[in-house]
Amino acid sequence: MTTIRLSFLFSFAEKYAILLISTASAMVLGRVLTPAEIGAYSMGAALGGLSQVLRDFGVGQYLVQEKELTRDKLRAALATSLAAAWFVALVLLAGAAPLARFYAAPPLERVLQVLAVNLMLIPFTAVSLPCLRRQMRFAAIFAINLANALAQLACSIGLAVLGYGSLSLAWGALAGTVAALLASLCFRQPERPWLPGRRGMRRVLSFGSYAVGGGIIDEIGVSAPDLIVGKIIGLAGAGMYSKAQGLINLFSQAITSAVAPVIFPLFAAQARSGADLRATYFKTVSWMTALAWPFFTFLALMALPIIRVLYGDQWDAAVPLVRVMCGAAALYSVFNMARYLLVALGEVKAQARLDALTVPVRLLALLAAAPLGLDAVAWAVVAGAVFRAWLTWRYLARLAELRLPALLRAVRSSALLAGVSALAPLAVLATMRIGSGQLLLPLVLAGAGTLLLWLTTVLLLKHELAAELGLLGRRLLPWRSPS
């Protein structure tokens, strides 16, 4: 248990450090770049995101869940990642000009070209990071990803100030990859091979075909709104949607992305030992929703001052999008660890089928909503989230034998936490006028009140998080008595 807690500690430290860096970067870039420039990059990143799934070809998941890793398997994993990434990068290079013409966005061509070069470099860390994650060496992962974030921050802001527009973000991504590659060499294990190999590639490709199939479909669902909005509404609309989605993703950056790297190998280790994963999964759901539901409630209520403080009033059109999409994000937080449970159980085919069934529904909803405007797009995102949550639960009930009463027990305290925590921002909104001259004070008061009410309710409910918070307090304040 100490190893798991230490892993969570480093994972959260990494994600919060990167979150602070990315927030600082977004605050500067939101004022230096226009919505159209950020929209051009967000569309390139969406296309690049689809390419990223193909270039990985499930190698990361394969290395974490494989029962026994040999030198041949590691060489085969490296070979698979290199072959997939370089093929996808060449396709992206060839398609950069046609895609820019299709979207009537000339800056998109250069953005895609730089991101294609970035894809060629990523496989050199594609084996290192999963192996470190499998060994629960999250301190090393912290150092590597921190180097990536700092390099990306410095390069993006520097080039944006010099007038490089959307291209500054693409060059920043490339600089981050180079920094991560150099940092990973400091933690390279002696047994890890330098060269790729063909022996064992068939097994990696067999696993990866299902993993990448589900992954590419899921990534289409994630990236489709940027691409659809960019085509039908325009680059400025894509920029507004991207900024709203960026705020929603703050929870993922702060919590989910820190929990998932630890939970997946934990699920996989328990599955290999034959342990019952249901209790672990429900505990994870309880913890995640206890954090997510109050967070998204606060974000929805205080969207206007948050956006103006972070990015300026030129992004006000993103406020209604944030408020609607918070509902979808809160619902998805119940099932955001389901993917790792299914893969750990060896049900990678089922996960691929789940993605294949839910993503087309989301795409159809978005295509129908986009001509009606950004608000309709936000409600389409909610509809897609409801359908995915329902279908995910059906898969979990059948394959993992999860039961609805147990799920409801896991989230009932989270609903109470969200309701009580919402009293603080509601009081601020009822008593203070939010305007251009009064933003930071209401935000600070609402945030402090929400945190105080959340902590008090966690302690009164004797939530499992209370014990972990107490343990953290004793470690941070060792002079305090055990009581």
N, C-alpha and C positions, 0 to 999 in steps of 0.2 A: 504493500500500500504506500510505503514511503516513496518508492520509485515512481509510482503513478502520480502522486502529489507533486513530486519534483518535476516530472515531465510536464504536468499542467502548469507549474510555476514558470518554467522556461518558455513554454508555448504561449502563455498569456503575456509574459514579458515581451516576447518577440512581436506578437500581434499589436500590443498597445504602443510599443515603440514605433512600429511601422504605421499604425493608425495616426499617431501624432505627426509623423513626418508627412504622410499623405494629406492630412487635413491642412497642415501649414502650406503644403504645395498647392492644394485646391484653393485656399483662400487667396493666394497670390495670383495664381493662374486665372481664377474666376474674374479678377479685376483687370488683368493684362490682356487676356484673350477674349474675343467676342463669342457669343453663342454659336455663330456659324463656324468659327474655327474649332471650337470644342466639339461641335457636331460632326465636322469632317473627321476628326480623330476618333470619336466614339464609333463612327461607322467603320473606320479602318480597324479599330480594336475589335469590333464585333466580328468582322470577317476574319481577323487574325485569331479570335477566340475559337472559331470553328476549325481553323487550321491547327491550333494548339492541341485539340483533342486528337486529331489524326496523327500529328507528329509524335505524341506520346505513345499511341497504340496500346494503351493499357499496361505499359511496362511498369509504371509506378505501383499500380495495384498488384500486379503479378509478383513483384519483388517483395512486397509486404506480406502477402498471404501465402506464398510458396513455403511448404513445410521445411524443405532443406535446400539451401542455396549452395551450389558448387561453382567452381571457377568457370566451367563451360556454360552454366546457366547465366552467369553474370556477363560473359562475353556475348552470348546470344541476345541477352536483353539490350546490351549496348548496340549491337548490330541492327536489331529491329528498330530501335529508336532513331538511329542515324538514317537508315534507309527511308523510314516513314517521314522524318522531318525534312530531309533534303528533297524528297519527291514533292512534298506539299509546298515547300518554299519555292521550287521551280514553277509549280502551277500558279502560285500566288504572283510571282514575278511576271509570268506570261499574261495573267488576267488583270494586272493592275490598270493598264490603259483602258481596256474595254469596260471595266467596272466604273472607272472614273467618268467615262462618257455616258454610261447607263444612268448614273445618278446625277449627271450634269454638275459634277463637283471636281474641277481640275486638281485641287490640292490632294484629293484622295489618292491619285496615282503615286505621288512621291511618298506619301505615308505608307502605302502598301509595300512599296519597294524596300523601305527601311525595315518594316516589320518582317518582310521575307528574309532579309539578312539576319535579323534577330532569331528567326526560327532555326536557321542553320547552326547557331551557336548553342541553343538550349539543350540539345541532346547530351552535351558533354557534362551536364549536371543531372541528367535524367536517371543515372544509376546511383550517383552519390547521395542525393537527398533521400530517395526511398530506403536505401540501405541504412542511413543514419536514423531514419524514422523507425525502421524495423527494430533497430537496436535501442530505441528510445533515447538517442543522443540529441536531445532537443537544445542543449546549450550550443552545440556546433551548428545546428540549423538556425538558431537565433543569430549567430555571428554572420552566417552566409547571407541570410535574407536581409539583415540590417545593412550590410555592405551594398546589396542590391538597391534598397530603398534610398540610401543616402546618395549614391551615384545618380540614381534617377532624378531625385530632387534637385541636385545641383545642376545637372545638365538641362533639365526641362525649364527651370526658371531662368537660367542664364541665357539660353537660346530664345526663350519667349521675350525677354527684355530686349534682346537684340533684334527682334522683329521677325523671327522664323515662323510665327503663327502655329498652325496645327502640326507642322513638321517638328517643332521643338519637343512635343510629347513623344513622337515616334523615336527621335534620337535619344530621348531620355530613357525609354524602354530598352534600347540597345545598350546604352551605357550601363544600366542596371544589370543586364545579363552578363556583360563582360566582367563587372565587379564581382558578381556572384561566382562566376567561373574561377576567377583568381582566388577568391576566398575559399572555395571548396577544395583547392589543392592543399591548403593548410591542414585539412581534416581527412585527407585521403587515407583509407586503410591500406596497409601493405599488401593484403591478399587480393585487392581489387585489381583486375586486369586493365592494362592500358589499351589493348587492341580488341576490336570486335571479333566475333567468331561465328561460324555458321552452325556448328553442332548445337542442337537444342533449340534452334529457331522455330521449328515446327510447333513445339509445345507453347512457346511464347506467343506465336501467331494464333494458335488455337484459342488460347485464353483471351488474347487481345482483340480478336475479331468480334467477340461478344461485348467485351468491355468498351471498345471503341464504337461499336454499333449503338449501344445505349448512350454512350457519352456524346457522340456527335448529334444524336437526336435531341438529347437534353440541352446541349449547347445551342442547337438551332432555336429551341424554345427560349433560351436566355437572350440570344442575340437578335432574334427576329424583330422585337419591337423597335430597336434602333434602326434596323434596315428598312422596315416597313414605314416607320415614321419619316425617315430620311427621304424615302422615295415619294411618298404620297403627300406629306405635309411640308417637307423641306429641311434644309440643314439647321435652321434656327429651331424648328420643332424638335429635331433630333437632339440638339443641344439641351433644350429644356427637359426632355424626357430623360436624357442621360444624367443631368444634374439631380433630378428627382430620384432616379434609381440609385445614384451615388449616395444620397442621404439614407435611403432604405438599406443600402449595403453596409452602412456603418456598423450595424449589429453583427453582420456576417464577419466583417473585418475585426471587430472587437471581441466577439464571443465564438461564433460558429467556427471560424477559421482557426481559432486556438484550440477548440475542443476536438474537432474532427481528426487532426493528425495524431492525437492520443487515443481517441475512441476507436478508430479503425484498427490499429494494431492490437488494442485491448480486446475488441470483439474477436479478431482473428485468433489471438492466443487462447481465448476461452473456448472458441469453437474447436481448435486443435486439441484441447484437453478434454473435450466432451462436456464442458460446463453448461448450465442452463443460462441462456442469454436474456431470458425475458425480464428477470428482475433488474439486470443491468440496464436494459433498454428503457424500462419504465422509470428507473431512477434518473437516467439521462433526460428523458422527456420532462420529468418534474423540474429538474434543474434548469433546463433550457427555457421552458415556458415561464418559470418564475423570474427569469431575467428578461425574456423577449416581450412578454405581454405588457409589463409596465413601461418598457423602453418605447415600444411602438405607440402606446397610448400617449406618452409624453410627447413624442415626435409629432404625432398627428395634431395635438392641441397647440403646440408651440412652433408649428412649421414656419410661420411668417417671420418671427424674430430670429429663428435659427438661420433661415436662408439669407436674411438681410445682413446678419452679423458675419456669416461665413463668406458670402459671395457678393453681396451688394443688391440694390433694388432692381437691377437689370434682369434678375432671375425670378421676379415675383410670380410670373406665370407658372412656375413649377410648384407653387404652394398647394393648389387644389389637387395636383397629381400626387403629391406626397401624402396628403390626408387620406385619399382613397386607397392608395397602394399599401399603406400601413396595415390595412385589414388583411390583404392577401399575405403580407409578410408574417403577420401574427399567426395566421392559420397554418402557414407552411412550417413555422417553427416547431409545431408538434411532430412533424415528420421529416425534419431535415437531417436526421441521423439514420433514417430507414435505409438509405442506399448502402451505408457501411454495414448494417446488420445483414442485409440480403447477400452482399458480396462475401462477408465473413462466413456465412452459412453455405457458401458455394453456389448460391442462386444468382450467378451473374447473368444467366439467360433470362431469368424472371425480371431482373432489373432492366435489361434491354427491352423486354416486351412492355414493361410499364412505361418506359420512355416513349416507345413507339406508339402507344395508345393515347398518351396524354398530350404530346406535343402537337399533333395535327389539330386537335380540338383548340388548343391555344392559338395556333396560327390562323385558323378560320375565324376565331373570335376577333383577333387583331385586324385581319384584313377587312372584316365587316365594320369594325369600329373606326379605323383610321380616317376614312372620308368624313366622319362626323366630328373630328377634332381630337385634341389631346385628352380632354376629359373622358370621352368615350373609350379611348385607348386604355386609360387607367382602370375603368370598370371592366374592360375585357380582360385585363390582367387578373382582376379579382375572380372573374368567372373561371378562368383557367386554373387558378389556385384551388378553388372549391372542387372542381372536377378531379384534379390531381390528388388532393387530400383524400377524397372518397375512394378513389381507385387504389391508392397506396395502402389505405387501411385494409381493403379487401385482400390485397396480396399478403400483408403482414398477418392477418387473421388466419389465412390458409397455410402459409409457408412457415411461419414462426409460432403459430398457435397462440397469438395474442388475443385477449378478450376485451370487449368494450368497457365493462365495469372497471377493470383494472386501469384502463387508459383514463377514464373519467376521474378515478381516485387520484391519479398521478397529476392531473391538471387543475383540480378544484381549488387548491390553495393558490395557484397562479392567478386564477380569476379574481380571487379576493385581493391578492396583492396588487393587481392592476387597478381594481376599483378604488381601493384606499389610496394608492399612490396618485391617482388622477385628481384627488381633491385639491392638491397644491396648485397645479397649473390652472384648474378651473377657478380657484379663488383669485389667482393673479389676473386671469382674463376678466373676471367679474368686477374687479376693483381698480384696475390700472388700464390706462389707454395705451395700446401698442402703436407706436408711430416711429417715424424716422428719427425723432429726437429722443425717444425713450424705447430702447431695445435691450441693452445689456442688463439693466437693473431688473426688469421683469423676468428675463431669462435666468438670471442668477437666482432670484428668489424662488421661481418655480422649480428650478433644478435642485436647489438645496432642500426645499420642502418635500419634493418627490423622494429624494434620497432618504431623508429623515423618516418619512412615513413608511417607506419600503423596509428600512432596517428595523423599525419598531414592529411592523407587522410580521416580518420574518422571525423575530425573537418571540413574539407573543404566540405565533402558530407553532413554534418549535420545529420549524422547517429544517430539513436536512442541511440546507445551506447555513443555518445558524451554527451548527457544530464546526463546519469548515471555516466560517468567519471567525469563530472563537479560536480555532487552532492558528489561523493566520495572525490574529491579534497577539497571541502569546509568543509567536515567533518574532513578530515585529517589535513587541514590547516585552522582552524577556524578564524585565524587573517586576512585571505585574504578577500577582499571586495567581495560582491555578483557578481560583474561583472567579 
